[in-house]
Amino acid sequence: MEKTGKHQSPIKEQRDNYWSEFYSKDSVTHQPSDFACYVHQTFNIEGKKVLDIGCGNGRDAEYFVRKSC
């Protein structure tokens, strides 16, 4: 059962702060991963649905959209 209210656990707050800071930096790449490029080049996925699970900043999902997947 989840607690309700304004306060979140210190661990969740620390995690949220970490990722907020991580993604606010300009050093985060927006280039697709090598794996996404491999999948696109190796498998016939154009015009098919692709599910990017755990997509981080969405760089691979964006790549697949640009490639009509």
C-alpha positions in Angstrom: 0.0 0.0 0.0 1.4 3.4 -1.0 1.6 6.2 1.5 -0.2 9.4 0.5 0.8 12.9 1.2 3.4 15.5 0.2 6.5 13.7 1.6 8.3 11.1 -0.4 10.9 8.7 0.9 14.5 10.0 1.1 15.6 7.3 -1.3 13.0 8.2 -3.9 13.8 11.9 -3.5 17.6 11.2 -3.9 16.9 9.0 -7.0 14.6 11.6 -8.6 17.1 14.4 -7.9 19.9 12.3 -9.5 18.0 11.7 -12.7 16.7 15.2 -12.9 20.3 16.5 -12.7 21.5 13.8 -15.1 19.1 14.7 -17.9 19.3 18.5 -17.4 23.0 18.4 -18.5 23.8 19.0 -22.2 26.3 16.1 -22.1 23.5 13.6 -22.5 23.8 12.2 -26.0 20.9 12.3 -28.4 22.5 10.0 -31.0 21.0 6.5 -31.2 22.8 3.7 -29.5 24.9 1.2 -31.4 22.3 -1.4 -30.6 19.5 0.6 -32.2 21.5 1.1 -35.3 22.3 -2.6 -35.4 18.6 -3.6 -35.0 17.6 -1.2 -37.8 20.3 -2.4 -40.2 20.0 -6.1 -39.4 16.2 -6.7 -39.2 13.4 -5.6 -41.6 11.6 -3.4 -39.1 10.6 -0.4 -41.3 6.8 0.1 -41.1 6.6 -2.2 -38.1 5.9 -1.3 -34.5 8.9 -1.1 -32.2 8.7 -1.0 -28.4 11.6 0.7 -26.6 11.5 -0.5 -23.0 13.6 1.5 -20.5 14.1 4.2 -23.1 16.1 6.6 -20.9 16.0 9.9 -22.7 14.2 8.4 -25.7 17.1 8.7 -28.2 16.5 5.2 -29.6 12.8 5.6 -29.8 13.3 8.9 -31.7 15.7 7.2 -34.0 13.2 4.4 -34.8 10.5 7.0 -35.5 12.8 8.9 -37.9 13.4 5.5 -39.7 9.7 4.9 -40.1 9.5 2.1 -37.6 
